[in-house]
Amino acid sequence: MNNPLGRKYLAILLVLLLGGINILSQEPVFYVTISTNMGNMKVKLYNETPNHRDNFLKLAGEKHFDGTLFYRVVKGFVIQGGSSDSRNAAPGRAIGYGKAINIDSEFDDECFHKKGAICAPRQPEDVNHFKMSDISQFYIVQGRKYTNEELDLIEKATNNPIKIELKKQFYVPHKEELARLKTEDPKAFNKLLREIKDKIAFHYSISNKKEFTEEQRQAYTTIGGTPELDGEYTVFGEVVEGLDVIRKIAAMDVDKANRPYTDVKIKVTVEKL
C-alpha cells in the first residue's frame, strides 16, 4: 500500500483491534450487593484472591447468606455476619458457630484491611496452623485512622521478635567463637560475622514480617482501617458504595456478646456483568 493516508488508517485499525483483544482478555470484575434493613452496600470482589472470590460468589448464588445476621458488631473495628447459625437466632443465643467452609488463605499486599474491606474470619492458629479462611461468613472493616508513628509501632511489634529469634538461632551459638576470633584471627572473624549477618538477613526477608506499603500507609492515615490484621486474615474485596451503612451498623447498641439488640438481616445478591 503506497498511499500514506491508507497506511495511517491501517495503523489506526491495528491499534483498535489489538486494543480490543486486550480488553476482551482482561478478567471480568465481579460485584455483589449486601442488602440489610440498615441500608445496602455494593462490594467489589478482588481478582487477586480468586479462590475466595469464587467461593463467595458460589455461596451467594446458593442463598447461603440470605437471612443471616450481622451478629458481631464492634464499633471502630469490624462488623461480622453470615454465619448460618445466626438465621432466626433467638435473642441472647450464642452465634458464630455455624458449619465452617475452610479454604486456603490468599494474602496479597494490594488487598489490605482499609475501611470497607470485606474479609474472611478463621479459627485461631493453635487449631489452624495455616491460617485457613472460613468463607462461610465474613467481616467488613470499619477501623479508625492511624498515624505513621502508630503504624511504625505495629511493624516493630511484629518484626522485633522475629529479629530476636533469628539472632538466637544464628548468632548466639557462635558468640564465644566470634569473641575468640576477634583477637586471634580478625580475618576469620569478619568472614564468619558476614556469613551470620547474611543468614539473618535472608531468613528475615522470607519471614512473616510486617512492612506497610506506601499505598497501605496512605489509606490507613486517611480513611482508616485495621492494619494490625494484615497478613493474619484474607481480604477479598471492598465496599465501593454504602460505606455509611458500616457506620450505621457499627453505631448500634449491642449486648455483652456484641450482637445488636435489633437484628440486622443480610441478603447477598450477585450483580450481573
C-alpha positions as CSV (number, residue, x, y, z in Angstrom):
1,M,0.0,0.0,0.0
2,N,1.8,3.1,-1.2
3,N,-0.9,5.6,-0.1
4,P,0.4,7.3,3.1
5,L,-3.1,8.1,4.2
6,G,-4.1,4.4,3.7
7,R,-1.1,3.3,5.8
8,K,-2.2,5.7,8.5
9,Y,-5.7,4.3,8.6
10,L,-4.3,0.7,8.6
11,A,-2.1,1.6,11.6
12,I,-5.1,3.0,13.5
13,L,-7.2,-0.1,12.7
14,L,-4.5,-2.4,14.0
15,V,-4.2,-0.4,17.2
16,L,-8.0,-0.6,17.7
17,L,-8.1,-4.3,17.0
18,L,-5.2,-5.0,19.4
19,G,-6.8,-2.8,22.0
20,G,-10.0,-4.7,21.6
21,I,-8.2,-8.0,22.1
22,N,-6.5,-6.7,25.2
23,I,-9.9,-5.5,26.6
24,L,-11.5,-8.8,25.8
25,S,-8.7,-10.7,27.5
26,Q,-9.0,-8.8,30.8
27,E,-10.5,-10.7,33.7
28,P,-14.1,-9.5,34.5
29,V,-14.7,-7.8,37.8
30,F,-17.5,-9.2,40.0
31,Y,-19.7,-7.3,42.3
32,V,-22.3,-8.3,44.9
33,T,-24.8,-6.2,46.8
34,I,-25.2,-6.8,50.6
35,S,-28.7,-5.7,51.4
36,T,-29.7,-5.0,55.0
37,N,-32.5,-3.2,56.9
38,M,-29.9,-0.5,57.7
39,G,-29.1,0.1,54.0
40,N,-27.2,-1.6,51.1
41,M,-23.5,-2.0,50.3
42,K,-22.1,-2.7,46.9
43,V,-18.9,-4.8,47.1
44,K,-16.2,-5.3,44.6
45,L,-14.6,-8.8,44.8
46,Y,-10.8,-8.9,44.1
47,N,-9.4,-11.0,41.3
48,E,-6.2,-11.1,43.3
49,T,-7.9,-13.6,45.6
50,P,-9.7,-15.9,43.1
51,N,-10.4,-18.8,45.5
52,H,-12.2,-16.5,48.0
53,R,-14.0,-14.7,45.2
54,D,-15.3,-17.8,43.5
55,N,-16.4,-19.5,46.8
56,F,-18.1,-16.3,48.0
57,L,-19.9,-16.0,44.6
58,K,-21.0,-19.7,44.8
59,L,-22.4,-19.3,48.3
60,A,-24.1,-16.1,47.4
61,G,-25.7,-17.8,44.4
62,E,-26.9,-20.6,46.6
63,K,-28.5,-18.0,49.0
64,H,-26.2,-19.2,51.8
65,F,-26.0,-15.8,53.4
66,D,-29.7,-14.7,53.0
67,G,-31.5,-14.4,56.3
68,T,-28.3,-14.5,58.3
69,L,-27.3,-11.6,60.6
70,F,-24.5,-9.2,61.3
71,Y,-24.2,-10.8,64.7
72,R,-20.9,-9.3,65.9
73,V,-20.5,-5.6,65.8
74,V,-17.5,-3.8,67.4
75,K,-17.5,0.0,66.9
76,G,-14.2,1.2,65.5
77,F,-13.2,-2.3,64.4
78,V,-15.4,-4.6,62.3
79,I,-19.0,-5.8,61.6
80,Q,-19.2,-9.6,61.2
81,G,-22.0,-11.7,59.8
82,G,-23.1,-14.5,57.5
83,S,-22.8,-17.4,60.0
84,S,-25.6,-20.0,59.2
85,D,-26.5,-20.4,62.9
86,S,-27.5,-16.7,63.1
87,R,-30.5,-17.3,60.9
88,N,-33.7,-16.8,63.1
89,A,-31.5,-16.9,66.2
90,A,-33.3,-16.1,69.4
91,P,-32.1,-13.0,71.4
92,G,-29.2,-13.8,73.7
93,R,-28.2,-17.0,71.8
94,A,-24.5,-17.6,71.1
95,I,-23.9,-17.1,67.4
96,G,-20.9,-17.6,65.0
97,Y,-20.6,-21.4,65.2
98,G,-22.3,-22.4,62.0
99,K,-20.8,-25.1,59.8
100,A,-17.4,-23.8,58.6
101,I,-16.3,-23.9,55.0
102,N,-12.5,-23.7,55.1
103,I,-10.3,-22.7,52.2
104,D,-6.6,-21.8,51.8
105,S,-5.6,-18.2,52.7
106,E,-4.7,-15.8,49.9
107,F,-2.5,-12.9,51.1
108,D,-1.7,-10.0,48.8
109,D,-0.1,-6.6,49.7
110,E,-2.7,-4.9,47.4
111,C,-5.6,-6.5,49.5
112,F,-5.4,-5.0,52.9
113,H,-7.7,-4.0,55.9
114,K,-8.6,-0.5,54.9
115,K,-12.1,0.8,55.8
116,G,-14.7,-1.0,53.8
117,A,-12.6,-4.1,53.2
118,I,-14.5,-7.4,53.2
119,C,-12.5,-10.3,54.8
120,A,-12.8,-13.9,55.8
121,P,-12.6,-14.9,59.5
122,R,-10.9,-18.1,60.7
123,Q,-10.1,-20.3,63.6
124,P,-7.1,-19.4,65.9
125,E,-3.7,-20.6,64.9
126,D,-3.4,-23.2,67.7
127,V,-6.0,-25.2,65.8
128,N,-5.5,-23.7,62.3
129,H,-1.7,-23.5,61.7
130,F,-2.0,-22.4,58.1
131,K,-4.5,-19.6,58.7
132,M,-7.2,-21.1,56.5
133,S,-10.2,-18.9,56.0
134,D,-13.8,-19.8,56.9
135,I,-15.6,-18.4,53.8
136,S,-19.0,-19.4,55.2
137,Q,-19.1,-16.0,56.9
138,F,-17.3,-12.6,56.5
139,Y,-16.5,-9.4,58.3
140,I,-16.3,-5.8,57.0
141,V,-13.8,-3.3,58.3
142,Q,-14.7,0.0,60.0
143,G,-11.5,0.6,61.9
144,R,-10.1,4.0,62.6
145,K,-7.4,6.4,61.3
146,Y,-3.8,5.8,62.3
147,T,-0.7,8.0,62.4
148,N,2.5,6.9,60.7
149,E,4.1,6.6,64.1
150,E,1.4,4.2,65.2
151,L,2.0,2.1,62.0
152,D,5.7,2.1,62.8
153,L,4.9,0.7,66.3
154,I,2.7,-2.1,64.7
155,E,5.6,-3.0,62.4
156,K,8.1,-3.2,65.3
157,A,5.7,-5.2,67.5
158,T,5.7,-7.9,64.8
159,N,9.3,-7.6,63.5
160,N,11.4,-7.2,66.6
161,P,10.5,-10.7,68.0
162,I,11.4,-12.1,64.6
163,K,14.8,-10.4,64.7
164,I,15.5,-11.5,68.2
165,E,14.6,-15.1,67.4
166,L,16.9,-15.1,64.3
167,K,19.7,-13.7,66.4
168,K,19.3,-16.5,68.9
169,Q,19.3,-19.0,66.1
170,F,22.3,-17.8,64.1
171,Y,24.4,-15.5,66.3
172,V,24.2,-16.8,69.8
173,P,25.7,-20.3,69.0
174,H,28.8,-18.6,67.6
175,K,29.1,-15.9,70.2
176,E,32.1,-17.5,72.0
177,E,33.8,-18.4,68.7
178,L,33.4,-14.8,67.5
179,A,34.9,-13.4,70.7
180,R,38.0,-15.7,70.3
181,L,38.4,-15.0,66.6
182,K,38.1,-11.3,67.1
183,T,41.5,-11.3,68.8
184,E,43.2,-14.3,67.3
185,D,42.1,-14.1,63.6
186,P,40.4,-10.9,62.6
187,K,40.0,-12.0,59.0
188,A,38.2,-15.2,60.0
189,F,36.1,-13.2,62.5
190,N,34.9,-10.8,59.7
191,K,34.2,-13.8,57.4
192,L,32.1,-15.6,60.0
193,L,30.3,-12.4,61.1
194,R,29.3,-11.7,57.4
195,E,28.0,-15.2,57.0
196,I,25.9,-14.9,60.1
197,K,24.5,-11.5,59.1
198,D,23.7,-12.8,55.6
199,K,21.8,-15.7,57.1
200,I,19.9,-13.5,59.4
201,A,19.1,-11.1,56.6
202,F,17.9,-13.9,54.3
203,H,15.7,-15.5,56.8
204,Y,14.2,-12.2,57.9
205,S,13.4,-11.4,54.2
206,I,11.3,-14.6,53.9
207,S,9.7,-14.3,57.3
208,N,6.2,-13.1,58.1
209,K,7.5,-9.6,58.9
210,K,5.1,-6.7,58.6
211,E,6.1,-3.8,56.4
212,F,3.4,-1.4,55.3
213,T,3.5,-0.3,51.7
214,E,3.1,3.4,50.7
215,E,-0.5,2.6,49.5
216,Q,-1.3,1.0,52.8
217,R,0.1,3.9,54.8
218,Q,-1.8,6.4,52.7
219,A,-5.1,4.5,53.3
220,Y,-4.6,3.9,57.0
221,T,-3.7,7.5,57.7
222,T,-6.6,9.0,55.6
223,I,-9.7,6.7,55.5
224,G,-8.5,4.3,58.3
225,G,-8.8,0.6,58.8
226,T,-7.4,-2.2,61.0
227,P,-3.7,-2.6,59.9
228,E,-2.9,-5.0,62.8
229,L,-4.9,-7.7,60.9
230,D,-2.9,-7.6,57.7
231,G,-1.2,-10.9,57.0
232,E,-3.5,-12.6,59.5
233,Y,-6.8,-12.7,57.7
234,T,-7.5,-12.8,54.0
235,V,-9.0,-9.6,52.4
236,F,-11.0,-10.5,49.3
237,G,-13.0,-7.4,48.3
238,E,-14.1,-3.9,49.3
239,V,-17.2,-1.8,49.7
240,V,-17.4,0.7,46.8
241,E,-20.8,2.1,47.6
242,G,-22.6,2.3,51.0
243,L,-19.7,3.0,53.4
244,D,-22.2,5.0,55.5
245,V,-24.0,1.7,56.2
246,I,-21.0,0.3,58.0
247,R,-21.0,3.3,60.3
248,K,-24.8,2.9,61.0
249,I,-24.4,-0.7,61.9
250,A,-21.3,-0.2,64.0
251,A,-23.1,2.5,66.0
252,M,-25.9,0.2,67.1
253,D,-26.4,-0.8,70.7
254,V,-25.2,-4.3,71.3
255,D,-25.3,-6.9,74.1
256,K,-22.4,-8.3,76.0
257,A,-21.6,-10.6,73.1
258,N,-21.5,-7.6,70.7
259,R,-24.7,-8.7,69.0
260,P,-27.0,-5.8,68.1
261,Y,-30.3,-5.7,70.1
262,T,-32.0,-5.0,66.8
263,D,-31.3,-7.8,64.2
264,V,-29.5,-6.7,61.1
265,K,-30.5,-9.2,58.4
266,I,-28.4,-9.9,55.4
267,K,-29.2,-10.7,51.7
268,V,-26.3,-11.1,49.2
269,T,-27.1,-10.6,45.5
270,V,-24.6,-11.3,42.7
271,E,-24.6,-8.4,40.3
272,K,-24.9,-9.2,36.6
273,L,-21.9,-8.4,34.4
